[in-house]
Amino acid sequence: MFESDLDNAFENMYAPKEELPEEGVMALVSKKTQETLSATNSIIDALNIAEDELKRITKHAEEKRKGKVADFQPNVLMLSLSPSDLVLHALSNVYANDMEQTLLALPFPDALKLLSYLKDWTINSDK
């Protein structure tokens, strides 16, 4: 019993810890640096702020239809930008060489939100 465990331990000691790519195939180097993580956080923050602002705009329009007219006060964190422009601003602040790792670090629900903005940006090519 113990001898078989020793044999398996010896065999596994020199085995690669990760699956190696096939020969001739380039593997994606995933290196999470502080810059990519902070860029990911800024994109997530921009997506959350933009989502909250869109909800506020919708709620204000609904109140306006009902006759309860109140002046709309935009969120100060929006930097006087529209929700779409805020996300684009956060995305454009990411360095080009960090963009891939930044986008890979996004959680899936946030990546879906970003894709909905990308759809709007392709339709409105002025951005």
Residue pairs with C-beta under 8 A, 6 or more apart in sequence:
20 27
21 27
30 101
30 104
31 101
32 101
32 105
33 98
33 101
35 95
35 98
36 98
36 101
36 102
36 105
37 105
39 93
39 94
39 95
39 98
39 102
40 102
40 105
40 106
42 90
42 93
42 94
43 87
43 90
43 91
43 94
43 102
43 106
43 110
43 114
44 106
44 107
44 110
45 90
46 86
46 87
46 89
46 90
46 91
47 87
47 90
47 110
47 113
47 114
49 75
49 77
49 78
49 83
49 86
50 78
50 83
50 84
50 86
50 87
50 117
51 83
51 113
52 75
53 74
53 75
53 78
53 83
53 86
54 83
56 72
56 75
57 72
57 83
60 70
60 72
63 69
63 70
74 80
78 86
79 86
79 89
81 89
84 117
84 120
84 121
84 127
85 127
87 114
87 117
88 117
88 121
88 127
91 114
94 102
103 111
103 114
106 114
121 127
